[in-house]
Amino acid sequence: METAIKFIDIKKAFNKKVIFENVNLEVKRKEIFGIIGMSGSGKTTLLNTLIGFYTPDAGDILFYSKINHEYKSVFNSLPEVRRTFGFATQVPSLYPKLTVKENLAYFSTLHRIPKQITENNISVLLDITELSSEKNKLVQNLSEGMKKRLSIACALIHNPSILLLDEPTADLDPLLRKEIWRLVERVHRSGTTIIMASHFLDEIEAICHRVAVIHNGRIIPPSQVSKLKSSLKQDQEILLRSEPGNYHKLAKLLAKSKRVKKLVIKGRHLSIKTDNSERLLSTVISAAKSTKEKITELKLLKSSLESVFEQIHKLK
């Protein structure tokens, strides 16, 4: 797959505080690329550097120019960068006293798009974001989910080939988050390369083709994340819920099994860490029966992006 963006030894600092350094990444064309990290780790700064809003203290970022069919530095080609990239920020930058359609039209004028093309683009984006019925509504009267969708639509008004999303589902309830992810998938199907920063690890894992982690000022690239995930394959978990819930008695019996690595009571569940959840399952069921526990819920959990994230944050 063709490379769309190359980060080469990027470093950024503010007042001598290094946010990140030695960043080397490649984003493939037409992929959904995820960036995860704790709050304040530098995800937003990385995205702002990518579009040239911040100048790095070292290194360069290259993007593939469809005009010249070659790689160019972001920082030497800002007019083309603005045409190539769209950016939906965490807090939507919208005009509350304008309607949905007027906001889209205004952002279109910023890109100097001809009126006829603007009308067509607005129609297409209202359809994709499912905002057609709200087009004449003032932004101040929209729900938070609608504002997020409109923000993404405004970032796409000039038909960029690369879309950046900073915490696209922050402050939304689970149903509204699902709406945004469905929108992201619709945009991706149109051939757009998408780079997103988020802290919803399970959702990032489900939607992104590859994921990088930003931690302690450095980037753990997708290749290392995949290797770490593979190394954690044996870190599996059985999550059990039972009645009456005398987990201390049940845990005491399960601790005798060599396959049990760790037992933790998590609220109304008993977490059983093991190297082979499927083989241990019969032992768990038998132990529950012996201790007169009626199993009401049983889940087998294998290594996930969350496990990798936790492992990385144990490192210094």
C-alpha positions as CSV (number, residue, x, y, z in Angstrom):
1,M,0.0,0.0,0.0
2,E,1.3,3.4,-0.9
3,T,2.6,5.7,1.8
4,A,0.6,8.9,2.3
5,I,2.6,10.5,5.2
6,K,6.1,10.1,6.6
7,F,7.3,11.4,10.0
8,I,11.1,11.6,10.0
9,D,12.8,12.1,13.4
10,I,10.2,14.7,14.5
11,K,10.8,16.5,17.8
12,K,8.6,19.2,19.4
13,A,9.2,21.0,22.7
14,F,7.5,24.0,24.4
15,N,9.7,26.1,26.8
16,K,12.3,23.3,26.9
17,K,9.7,20.7,27.8
18,V,10.0,18.0,25.2
19,I,6.5,16.8,24.1
20,F,7.8,14.1,21.8
21,E,11.0,13.3,20.0
22,N,12.5,10.8,17.5
23,V,9.0,10.3,16.0
24,N,9.3,8.0,12.9
25,L,6.0,6.9,11.5
26,E,4.4,6.0,8.1
27,V,0.7,6.3,7.4
28,K,-0.5,4.3,4.4
29,R,-2.9,5.7,1.8
30,K,-6.6,5.0,2.4
31,E,-6.0,3.4,5.9
32,I,-7.6,4.4,9.2
33,F,-4.6,5.1,11.5
34,G,-5.1,5.4,15.2
35,I,-3.0,7.4,17.8
36,I,-3.6,6.6,21.5
37,G,-2.1,8.0,24.6
38,M,-3.0,9.4,28.0
39,S,-4.4,12.9,28.4
40,G,-1.6,15.4,27.9
41,S,0.7,12.9,26.2
42,G,0.9,15.0,23.0
43,K,-1.7,13.5,20.7
44,T,-3.2,16.9,19.7
45,T,0.3,18.5,19.4
46,L,1.3,15.7,17.0
47,L,-1.8,16.4,14.8
48,N,-1.2,20.1,14.9
49,T,2.4,19.6,13.8
50,L,1.3,17.3,11.0
51,I,-0.8,20.1,9.4
52,G,2.0,22.6,9.9
53,F,0.3,24.6,12.7
54,Y,3.4,24.0,14.8
55,T,6.9,23.9,13.4
56,P,9.0,21.0,14.8
57,D,12.3,21.6,16.6
58,A,13.9,18.8,14.5
59,G,12.9,16.5,11.7
60,D,10.4,16.7,8.9
61,I,7.0,15.4,7.8
62,L,6.5,14.5,4.2
63,F,3.2,14.0,2.4
64,Y,2.6,12.6,-1.0
65,S,1.6,15.4,-3.5
66,K,-1.0,14.4,-6.0
67,I,-0.1,17.5,-8.0
68,N,3.6,16.8,-8.4
69,H,3.5,13.0,-7.7
70,E,6.3,13.3,-5.2
71,Y,6.8,13.6,-1.5
72,K,7.0,17.2,-0.2
73,S,7.7,18.7,3.2
74,V,4.6,19.8,5.1
75,F,6.4,22.9,6.3
76,N,7.5,24.1,2.8
77,S,4.1,23.4,1.2
78,L,1.4,24.9,3.5
79,P,-1.0,26.0,0.7
80,E,-1.1,22.5,-0.7
81,V,-1.3,21.0,2.8
82,R,-4.5,23.0,3.4
83,R,-6.0,21.5,0.3
84,T,-4.8,18.0,1.1
85,F,-5.8,17.8,4.8
86,G,-9.0,18.3,6.7
87,F,-9.0,18.6,10.5
88,A,-11.9,18.2,12.9
89,T,-10.7,19.4,16.3
90,Q,-11.9,18.0,19.6
91,V,-14.0,21.0,20.3
92,P,-16.0,21.8,17.2
93,S,-15.0,25.2,15.7
94,L,-18.5,26.2,14.5
95,Y,-20.5,29.4,14.3
96,P,-23.5,29.0,16.7
97,K,-25.6,31.9,15.1
98,L,-25.3,30.3,11.6
99,T,-27.3,27.4,10.3
100,V,-25.8,24.0,9.4
101,K,-25.8,24.9,5.7
102,E,-24.4,28.4,6.4
103,N,-21.5,27.0,8.4
104,L,-20.6,24.6,5.5
105,A,-20.8,27.5,3.0
106,Y,-18.6,29.7,5.1
107,F,-15.9,27.0,5.4
108,S,-16.1,26.5,1.7
109,T,-15.4,30.2,1.0
110,L,-12.2,29.9,3.2
111,H,-11.0,27.4,0.6
112,R,-12.2,29.6,-2.3
113,I,-14.4,26.9,-3.7
114,P,-16.7,28.0,-6.6
115,K,-20.3,28.4,-5.7
116,Q,-21.6,25.6,-8.0
117,I,-19.1,23.1,-6.5
118,T,-19.9,24.3,-3.0
119,E,-23.6,23.6,-3.5
120,N,-22.8,20.1,-4.7
121,N,-20.3,19.4,-1.9
122,I,-22.8,20.6,0.8
123,S,-25.5,18.4,-0.6
124,V,-23.2,15.3,-0.6
125,L,-21.9,16.0,2.9
126,L,-25.4,16.6,4.4
127,D,-26.3,13.2,3.1
128,I,-23.2,11.5,4.4
129,T,-23.5,13.0,7.8
130,E,-27.3,12.5,7.9
131,L,-27.8,16.2,8.6
132,S,-30.0,17.0,5.6
133,S,-33.1,17.5,7.7
134,E,-31.2,19.8,10.0
135,K,-29.6,22.0,7.3
136,N,-31.6,25.2,8.2
137,K,-31.2,24.7,12.0
138,L,-29.0,27.1,14.0
139,V,-25.8,25.3,15.3
140,Q,-26.6,26.6,18.8
141,N,-29.7,24.4,18.7
142,L,-28.0,21.2,17.6
143,S,-27.2,18.2,19.9
144,E,-23.5,17.5,20.7
145,G,-23.6,14.5,18.4
146,M,-24.9,16.7,15.5
147,K,-22.2,19.3,16.2
148,K,-19.5,16.6,16.0
149,R,-20.9,15.4,12.7
150,L,-21.1,19.0,11.3
151,S,-17.5,19.6,12.4
152,I,-16.4,16.6,10.4
153,A,-18.5,17.8,7.4
154,C,-16.8,21.2,7.6
155,A,-13.4,19.5,7.6
156,L,-14.4,17.6,4.4
157,I,-16.0,20.6,2.5
158,H,-12.9,21.0,0.2
159,N,-12.7,17.2,-0.5
160,P,-9.4,16.5,1.2
161,S,-7.6,13.2,0.7
162,I,-6.5,13.0,4.3
163,L,-8.8,13.6,7.3
164,L,-7.5,14.2,10.9
165,L,-9.9,13.6,13.8
166,D,-8.9,14.7,17.3
167,E,-11.0,12.8,19.9
168,P,-14.0,12.6,17.6
169,T,-16.2,10.9,20.2
170,A,-15.1,12.8,23.3
171,D,-18.0,13.9,25.6
172,L,-20.6,11.8,23.7
173,D,-22.7,9.0,25.1
174,P,-22.3,5.4,23.8
175,L,-25.1,5.7,21.2
176,L,-23.7,9.0,19.8
177,R,-20.2,7.5,19.7
178,K,-21.6,4.7,17.5
179,E,-23.1,7.3,15.1
180,I,-19.7,9.0,14.7
181,W,-17.9,5.7,14.1
182,R,-20.4,4.8,11.4
183,L,-19.8,8.2,9.8
184,V,-16.0,7.6,9.9
185,E,-16.5,4.3,8.1
186,R,-18.7,6.0,5.5
187,V,-16.0,8.6,4.9
188,H,-13.3,6.0,4.7
189,R,-15.2,4.0,2.1
190,S,-15.0,7.1,-0.2
191,G,-11.2,6.6,-0.3
192,T,-10.2,9.1,2.4
193,T,-7.1,8.4,4.5
194,I,-8.1,9.0,8.2
195,I,-5.8,9.7,11.2
196,M,-7.5,9.9,14.5
197,A,-6.5,10.4,18.1
198,S,-8.7,8.9,20.8
199,H,-8.7,7.4,24.3
200,F,-11.5,4.9,23.6
201,L,-9.2,2.0,23.1
202,D,-11.8,-0.7,22.3
203,E,-13.3,1.5,19.6
204,I,-9.9,2.4,18.2
205,E,-9.0,-1.2,18.0
206,A,-12.3,-2.1,16.2
207,I,-12.1,0.6,13.6
208,C,-8.4,1.3,12.9
209,H,-6.2,-0.7,10.6
210,R,-3.1,0.1,12.6
211,V,-2.4,1.9,15.9
212,A,0.6,3.8,17.4
213,V,0.9,4.7,21.1
214,I,2.4,8.0,22.3
215,H,4.0,7.5,25.7
216,N,6.6,9.5,27.7
217,G,7.5,11.7,24.7
218,R,8.1,8.8,22.3
219,I,6.0,6.9,19.8
220,I,5.6,3.2,19.9
221,P,4.9,2.4,16.2
222,P,2.3,-0.1,14.9
223,S,4.9,-2.8,14.4
224,Q,5.9,-2.7,18.0
225,V,2.3,-2.5,19.2
226,S,1.6,-5.6,17.2
227,K,4.6,-7.5,18.6
228,L,3.6,-6.5,22.1
229,K,0.1,-7.7,21.5
230,S,1.4,-11.0,20.2
231,S,3.6,-11.4,23.3
232,L,0.5,-10.9,25.5
233,K,-1.5,-13.7,23.8
234,Q,-1.1,-15.8,26.9
235,D,-2.4,-13.1,29.1
236,Q,-6.0,-14.2,29.0
237,E,-8.9,-13.6,31.4
238,I,-12.1,-15.2,32.5
239,L,-14.6,-12.8,33.9
240,L,-17.2,-14.5,36.1
241,R,-20.3,-13.3,37.8
242,S,-22.3,-15.6,40.1
243,E,-24.8,-15.7,42.9
244,P,-24.6,-15.4,45.9
245,G,-21.1,-14.0,45.0
246,N,-18.9,-15.5,47.7
247,Y,-15.8,-14.9,45.5
248,H,-13.3,-15.3,48.3
249,K,-14.3,-18.9,48.8
250,L,-14.3,-19.6,45.1
251,A,-11.0,-17.9,44.6
252,K,-9.4,-20.0,47.3
253,L,-10.4,-23.1,45.5
254,L,-9.3,-21.9,42.0
255,A,-5.9,-20.7,43.4
256,K,-5.0,-24.4,43.6
257,S,-4.9,-24.7,39.8
258,K,-1.5,-24.3,38.1
259,R,-3.3,-22.6,35.2
260,V,-4.5,-19.7,37.3
261,K,-2.0,-16.8,37.3
262,K,-4.0,-14.2,39.2
263,L,-7.4,-13.7,40.9
264,V,-9.0,-10.3,41.4
265,I,-12.4,-9.3,42.6
266,K,-13.7,-6.5,40.3
267,G,-16.9,-5.2,41.7
268,R,-19.5,-7.9,41.1
269,H,-17.2,-10.0,39.0
270,L,-14.3,-12.3,39.7
271,S,-11.4,-11.9,37.2
272,I,-9.3,-15.0,36.6
273,K,-6.0,-14.4,34.7
274,T,-4.7,-17.5,32.9
275,D,-2.5,-18.7,30.1
276,N,-5.3,-20.7,28.5
277,S,-8.9,-19.6,29.3
278,E,-10.5,-22.3,27.2
279,R,-8.7,-25.1,29.1
280,L,-9.4,-23.6,32.5
281,L,-13.1,-23.1,31.8
282,S,-14.2,-26.6,32.9
283,T,-12.2,-26.1,36.2
284,V,-14.0,-22.8,36.8
285,I,-17.4,-24.3,36.2
286,S,-16.6,-27.2,38.5
287,A,-15.3,-24.9,41.3
288,A,-18.4,-22.8,41.1
289,K,-20.5,-25.9,41.4
290,S,-18.5,-27.1,44.4
291,T,-18.8,-23.8,46.2
292,K,-22.6,-23.6,45.4
293,E,-22.1,-20.5,43.2
294,K,-24.7,-20.1,40.4
295,I,-22.9,-18.7,37.3
296,T,-25.0,-15.8,35.8
297,E,-22.3,-14.4,33.5
298,L,-19.1,-15.8,32.0
299,K,-16.8,-14.1,29.5
300,L,-13.5,-15.2,27.9
301,L,-11.2,-12.2,27.3
302,K,-8.0,-12.4,25.3
303,S,-5.3,-9.9,24.9
304,S,-6.5,-6.5,23.6
305,L,-5.2,-3.1,22.8
306,E,-6.1,-2.1,26.4
307,S,-3.8,-4.9,27.6
308,V,-1.0,-3.5,25.4
309,F,-1.7,0.1,26.6
310,E,-1.5,-1.0,30.2
311,Q,1.8,-2.9,29.6
312,I,3.3,0.1,27.8
313,H,2.4,2.4,30.7
314,K,4.2,0.2,33.1
315,L,7.4,1.1,31.3
316,K,9.4,4.1,32.2
